[in-house]
Structure formats: C-alpha cells, structure tokens
C-alpha cells in the first residue's frame, strides 16, 4: 500500500442540467478508502453519449454538482492492503462501473456488470452516501474488480474509449455468437458503431454489414471492416436485405431512425437484434407479428464483465482494433459534449487532464 499524499481530487463539474455544457473545476471528496480499493491518477477520459444523457437530465435525476466521464485511463498511485492484481505505477483503465455488492449470484458468477446493486462510475450513491464522481477529473478510486490492466501495446488514449464504447459492443457480439459462419449487421456508425464493425470483423464474422442513413460514412465503414454498406435512405433496402443476418447490433435511437419492423425483416430465422443505444425516450411500439414471422429475438446488453473487458483489450491488440479519436484538453469538455450531442465527432473525443 502506498500512502499517497499528493493526489488531488478535482474535476470539471456541471452544476445545472439547463447549462449542461458549462463545466467548472470543483474539489470533491472520494468515498472512504477500503482494503481492495485502487487510487488512480487519471491521464485521459473519453466522452460518452451517456455523459450527455446524464448532464441534460435525460436519464433522470442528477446529483449536482456532477463530474461525468467513464472512459478512464491512467496510472495506479495507491492500492489497498488486500489488492492482489495491481501495484503502484501500473497502467490501468476504469469503465462505467466502480462497485457492486460482490456477493450475489451475478457477482460470483462473473456477471458483476448486471449486479442489482451496481455502483456506476458517476451519479451513483455509495452505501456511505458519497456521490460517485467520474473521469473528467484528476483521480478516481475504485474496487480492483472494476480496474483493468491496459496492455503495453495499447496507448492510454486509445484504450480510453474502449472502457465503455468498446465493451458495450464487444460483450453482446461475443455473447450472441458473432464469429465464423455468422453475418453481423451494425446500425449506426458512430462512437459505438465504429467499434462494433471492427470487433465483428476481429471475431471472424463472415459478413459485416454497416447500416447508415446516408452515404457520408460509407468509406469509413469499409475502412473499419465492413464487407457491405446499406443506405437506409434507399427505397428498397429492407427488401434487398431480407432474411440475411444472424445478429444486428443497433447503436442508434430507433424512435428517430429505423422502424423495428424493418430491422427484424433483415434477420434470419431466430436472428437476434440487440439494442445497445439507450435513448431518453421509450422504444417505439412493437407489433408481435413482426417478431413471430421469423421467430426473432429482441435483447439488450449492459457494458461487460471484467473477463470480457480483459479479453476485448487483448483482441484489440492482436487484431489492430483502433479508437478513432479527437484529442482535446479537459478544459474544453463543454466543446466535446456539444460535439457529441450534435453528432459531429468521428468518432470519439478523448480529454487529456489539464488540472
């Protein structure tokens, strides 16, 4: 255990959901240090769509002032006496979860990301009442279960977006059988979609089909690993792609884009549509006949387990999966969240700590 006394606990916080792009530096107090905790000096933090959903109030109540950010990378500066995986100086990351109950069937079975008492990296309450604060900051404290070693071959700024966006698509791809012999569709080419195309290819899928509402990202789609590109603005796209895909990962808000019935029509018998986008509004209504026609399954996914994240990082190194990023100093967090909300970024902002 290193009794670090120099670590600052400061971050860029939003104080009002109506001024969601206005960040001010605040001091904050982390939760009480426990035996299996790791303190990390943050170097980089990616900007996720979850950050915008939260700071605008789209996902509900916000504990203000709030520091968002859950695509965190940095170096270990302190470890608790019962920490076994890490030592001071290690290169590590933290994603969208920093705690759980550690004792339920899900936690003990390797599905801690589905724990009913999960503590999210920001805007959650610890048992002692402390509000969890995220990665637009100088430091973070997390249980070692939710800290991940970054492979030496992977730059920290490249690893940051994989801590949420990467695992959010890798986990459902792996769980639902993407790989040799399978055809995988990805709806939306953005922060999530640009990883989904790469990981579907890296897992060995025979066919990787990118769906987008215009031709603007067609070249990017092929560069990211797509074997086919579908413009959903074309009149006959559903007919042309009927009964084609085993798995579709939907990374966009379907209430504003593609009817679910059109998505289901592209699936083979017992094909799977997995929603990884989490819009502010409810999913549009579904006609049961649209699902029974081919016996399709509609499902969801929530980040990933530690085992999956470690596996994902190893695959990224082995297969050359890259984060398409634009770097900004952390003081420009307001510019970054504006860019994410407007959909201008290709494909992930990463903030460099400047406090």
Secondary structure, DSSP 8 states (H G I E B T S, - for coil): ---------EEEEE--GGGTT-EEEEE-------TTEEEEEEEEEE--HHHHHHHTTTTS---SSB----EEEEEEEEE-TT--S--TT-EEEE-SEEE--S-SHHHHTT-GGG-TT-EESSS-B-TTS-B---SSBSEEEEEGGG-EE--TTS-HHHHHGGGTHHHHHHHHHHHTT-STT-EEEEE--STTHHHHHHHHHHTT-SEEEEEESSSTTHHHHHHTT-SEEEETTSTTHHHHTTT-EEEEEE-S-TTSS--HHHHHHTEEEEEEEEE----SS------HHHHHTTT-EEEE--S--HHHHHHHHHHHHHHT----EEEEEGGGHHHHHHHHHHT--SSEEEEE---
